[in-house]
Amino acid sequence: MFLRCGVLIGLLWVAASSCAAQTVSEPPVPLLWKVTHGQHTLYLLGSFHLLKPQDYPLSPEVNAAFADAEQLVLELSSDELTSPVLGQAMLAAAQLPADDSLQKHLKPETWTALQSYAQANNLPLESLQHLEPWLVATSISVQEMTKQGLDPQLGLDLHFIDLARRAGKPVSGLEHGQQQIDMLDGMSPVEQEQYLAETLDESGSTGASQTERLHAAWRAGDVATLRDGLAADMKREYPALYQRINVQRNDAWLPKLEARLRGPGDDDILVVVGALHLLGSDGVVEKLRAKGYDVRRLCNACKADD
């Protein structure tokens, strides 16, 4: 579960049989919605923060939305997302005191599992001893996903930053990197231990299968699978973490998005955020629809009620 959570947090980023049938030669079916108010338009695109070369090019609907938008909005600004300062701040936040160690924060069985993982993956265990469990788990999640060919450098965030720079379009963020770091660093000791234990448990073939299914669901634009098989699972099993990762951030973003819809000027805006933030009753799409905005999905292959 936490491996899938790690993808959608956006710091690192269960499919039906129809997902498996989709070929990688086809563009991904977009998780793309258009929200309008008067002369203002917001395009909301659900991202996967690590992708493969085969996931490009994107669909015509996504390319058209980017072409129409005068501005790009991401979870973090382009300056923060591409700066080494963010990684340095994350490392600093996860440092344990000199008289403390990672092993003291783990159950014996979790420590043993970490030792086995480190040995099998040529990971120097001593370099992890002064880090909190949440950062160790996050690092292992990314490492496992990159083994499957998923590349952070190919994620939608960096893809659109590059396009925006070449097109001269401004890029801004909905929050700051420190807020995302605080969200992870604020996990309770029990949650952190669970995060690392389950990340280790899901490493290897089990985790690879889960990530593959999740990636396939994103490629297929499968709202039901992502909503019911991922968001609902996290909400049920880890309600406090789900509130911090998803609900609280969505609620903080909502007035900022409404200000774009109601503000001066007539710029159209493309908003690219982790897919989880758009889906279900807690997602931005339904929250904007409930406030009376005109919201519709842009996807030729999708059901009208998505």
Stockholm file with secondary structure:
# STOCKHOLM 1.0

chainA/1-306         MFLRCGVLIGLLWVAASSCAAQTVSEPPVPLLWKVTHGQHTLYLLGSFHLLKPQDYPLSPEVNAAFADAEQLVLELSSDELTSPVLGQAMLAAAQLPADDSLQKHLKPETWTALQSYAQANNLPLESLQHLEPWLVATSISVQEMTKQGLDPQLGLDLHFIDLARRAGKPVSGLEHGQQQIDMLDGMSPVEQEQYLAETLDESGSTGASQTERLHAAWRAGDVATLRDGLAADMKREYPALYQRINVQRNDAWLPKLEARLRGPGDDDILVVVGALHLLGSDGVVEKLRAKGYDVRRLCNACKADD
#=GR chainA/1-306 SS CHHHHHHHHSCCCCCCHHHHHSCTTSCCCCCEEEEEETTEEEEEEEECSSBCGGGCSCCHHHHHHHHHCSEEEESSCHHHHTCHHHHHHHHHHTBCCTTCCGGGGSCHHHHHHHHHHHHHTTCCGGGGTTBCHHHHHHHHHHHHHHHTTCBGGGSHHHHHHHHHHHHTCCEEESSCHHHHHHHHHTSCHHHHHHHHHHHHHTTTHHHHHHHHHHHHHHHTTCHHHHIIIIIHHHHHHCHHHHIIIIIHHHHHHHHHHHHHHHSSSCCCEEEEEEGGGGSSTTSHHHHHHHTTCEEEECCTTSCTTC
#=GC SS_cons         CHHHHHHHHSCCCCCCHHHHHSCTTSCCCCCEEEEEETTEEEEEEEECSSBCGGGCSCCHHHHHHHHHCSEEEESSCHHHHTCHHHHHHHHHHTBCCTTCCGGGGSCHHHHHHHHHHHHHTTCCGGGGTTBCHHHHHHHHHHHHHHHTTCBGGGSHHHHHHHHHHHHTCCEEESSCHHHHHHHHHTSCHHHHHHHHHHHHHTTTHHHHHHHHHHHHHHHTTCHHHHIIIIIHHHHHHCHHHHIIIIIHHHHHHHHHHHHHHHSSSCCCEEEEEEGGGGSSTTSHHHHHHHTTCEEEECCTTSCTTC
//
